[in-house]
Amino acid sequence: MFGSQRSGANAYAKVGVETGVLSASPHKLIAMLFDGALVALSTALVQMKAGNIAAKGQAISKAITIIDEGLRASLDKSAGGGIAVSLDALYEYMGGRLLTANLNNQPELIEEVQRLLGELKQAWDQIAPGAGAPAQAAMALPPSAALAGYGAGAPRAANMIKA
């Protein structure tokens, strides 16, 4: 009985995330990716401290996927110029730090990536959707079609975001 309630709650949460992705603006989708990565990293820290190796690895893998296939893939280097190139390098650095954290059980590396992502998210949140094309181009918007929340890309983005 408990298992069916849990799976019902999970299905409800999944529908909620997918609906949110479908209705979100490109700006909001990026914010959702930041949030998803930060939640995954918090989960990884908890699991690392509890000694749950499998769950720690899953959470770190999820964060790496969000960073690499979500945030990094959404960069538009032609519109974003040097900022987009720098963000690309930073996202690559984060992925490497998370791999090392996973292999060596180093929570301080996860915390470092959390701090970096938190700072990027704060900056992202300060750019209002109506801030204008120059500000959006500088932050490497628009995201790729896979993250735009339309068609077949929406469930993929929803799967990256959901906890």
VMD Tcl script that draws the C-alpha trace (Angstrom):
set ca {
  {0.00 0.00 0.00}
  {2.75 2.49 0.91}
  {4.59 1.75 -2.34}
  {1.57 2.66 -4.46}
  {1.12 5.96 -2.61}
  {4.78 6.78 -3.14}
  {4.62 5.97 -6.85}
  {1.46 8.08 -7.12}
  {3.25 11.00 -5.47}
  {6.22 10.54 -7.79}
  {3.95 10.51 -10.84}
  {2.22 13.67 -9.61}
  {5.57 15.39 -9.09}
  {6.76 14.33 -12.55}
  {3.64 15.79 -14.19}
  {4.11 19.00 -12.22}
  {7.72 19.37 -13.38}
  {6.87 18.57 -17.00}
  {4.00 21.08 -16.94}
  {6.33 23.70 -15.45}
  {8.89 23.06 -18.18}
  {6.31 23.30 -20.95}
  {5.00 26.62 -19.69}
  {8.34 28.17 -18.69}
  {10.16 30.89 -20.57}
  {13.73 30.18 -21.73}
  {14.95 32.33 -18.83}
  {12.92 30.34 -16.31}
  {14.16 27.04 -17.78}
  {17.75 28.02 -17.08}
  {16.77 29.00 -13.53}
  {15.11 25.59 -13.14}
  {18.30 23.89 -14.33}
  {20.34 25.81 -11.74}
  {17.85 24.78 -9.05}
  {17.91 21.14 -10.16}
  {21.71 21.01 -10.10}
  {21.83 22.62 -6.66}
  {19.29 20.14 -5.27}
  {21.27 17.24 -6.75}
  {24.46 18.54 -5.14}
  {22.75 18.91 -1.74}
  {21.52 15.33 -2.07}
  {25.03 14.19 -2.99}
  {26.48 15.81 0.14}
  {23.88 14.18 2.38}
  {24.45 10.78 0.78}
  {28.24 11.17 0.93}
  {28.11 11.96 4.65}
  {25.76 9.00 5.21}
  {28.15 6.67 3.38}
  {25.57 5.76 0.74}
  {27.91 5.36 -2.22}
  {25.30 4.43 -4.84}
  {22.96 7.33 -4.02}
  {25.90 9.74 -3.84}
  {27.04 8.65 -7.28}
  {23.54 9.00 -8.72}
  {23.13 12.51 -7.31}
  {26.54 13.64 -8.59}
  {25.82 12.10 -12.00}
  {22.53 13.98 -12.12}
  {24.26 17.27 -11.28}
  {26.90 16.65 -13.97}
  {24.17 15.87 -16.52}
  {22.28 19.06 -15.69}
  {25.44 21.15 -15.89}
  {26.74 19.53 -19.08}
  {23.61 18.67 -21.07}
  {21.50 21.50 -19.69}
  {23.43 24.62 -18.72}
  {26.49 24.08 -20.88}
  {24.53 22.90 -23.92}
  {22.31 25.98 -23.71}
  {25.18 28.40 -24.23}
  {25.07 30.35 -27.48}
  {28.72 31.21 -28.05}
  {28.02 33.35 -31.11}
  {25.55 35.57 -29.23}
  {27.23 35.38 -25.83}
  {30.80 36.01 -26.97}
  {33.49 35.91 -24.32}
  {31.05 35.43 -21.46}
  {29.61 32.30 -23.06}
  {33.10 30.94 -23.71}
  {34.06 31.61 -20.07}
  {30.87 29.95 -18.81}
  {31.59 26.94 -21.01}
  {35.02 26.59 -19.42}
  {33.56 27.06 -15.94}
  {30.91 24.38 -16.53}
  {33.63 22.02 -17.78}
  {35.67 22.77 -14.64}
  {32.64 22.04 -12.44}
  {32.12 18.67 -14.09}
  {35.74 17.74 -13.45}
  {35.53 18.82 -9.82}
  {32.40 16.73 -9.33}
  {34.03 13.66 -10.87}
  {36.98 14.08 -8.51}
  {34.62 14.61 -5.55}
  {32.81 11.40 -6.39}
  {35.98 9.33 -6.82}
  {37.73 10.63 -3.69}
  {34.73 11.33 -1.42}
  {35.63 15.01 -1.13}
  {32.62 17.02 0.08}
  {34.59 20.26 -0.16}
  {34.66 19.92 -3.95}
  {30.88 19.52 -4.08}
  {30.57 22.58 -1.84}
  {32.85 24.52 -4.20}
  {30.62 23.69 -7.18}
  {27.53 24.55 -5.11}
  {29.03 27.97 -4.36}
  {29.89 28.60 -8.01}
  {26.45 27.54 -9.23}
  {24.80 29.60 -6.49}
  {26.68 32.71 -7.59}
  {25.76 32.10 -11.23}
  {22.12 31.55 -10.29}
  {22.04 34.80 -8.31}
  {23.39 36.67 -11.32}
  {20.92 34.91 -13.61}
  {18.00 35.75 -11.32}
  {18.93 39.43 -11.48}
  {18.41 39.49 -15.22}
  {14.69 40.03 -15.67}
  {13.10 38.35 -18.71}
  {12.28 41.84 -20.04}
  {15.80 43.17 -19.49}
  {16.37 43.48 -23.20}
  {18.35 41.73 -25.89}
  {21.83 43.02 -24.94}
  {21.66 41.63 -21.40}
  {20.22 38.34 -22.59}
  {22.82 37.96 -25.33}
  {25.58 38.63 -22.81}
  {24.30 35.77 -20.67}
  {24.22 33.46 -23.70}
  {20.48 33.31 -24.22}
  {18.55 31.88 -25.99}
  {19.03 28.28 -24.93}
  {19.12 25.50 -27.45}
  {15.86 24.08 -28.77}
  {16.28 21.02 -26.54}
  {15.80 23.27 -23.50}
  {13.25 25.65 -24.93}
  {10.40 23.59 -23.50}
  {8.74 22.77 -26.80}
  {8.13 19.44 -28.45}
  {10.25 16.40 -27.64}
  {12.86 18.40 -25.72}
  {10.50 19.24 -22.85}
  {10.38 15.78 -21.23}
  {14.17 15.56 -21.52}
  {14.58 18.91 -19.73}
  {11.98 17.85 -17.17}
  {13.92 14.64 -16.49}
  {17.09 16.66 -15.89}
  {15.33 19.08 -13.55}
  {13.16 16.81 -11.39}
  {14.68 15.73 -8.11}
}
mol new
graphics top color blue
foreach p $ca { graphics top sphere $p radius 0.5 }
foreach p [lrange $ca 0 end-1] q [lrange $ca 1 end] { graphics top cylinder $p $q radius 0.2 }
display resetview
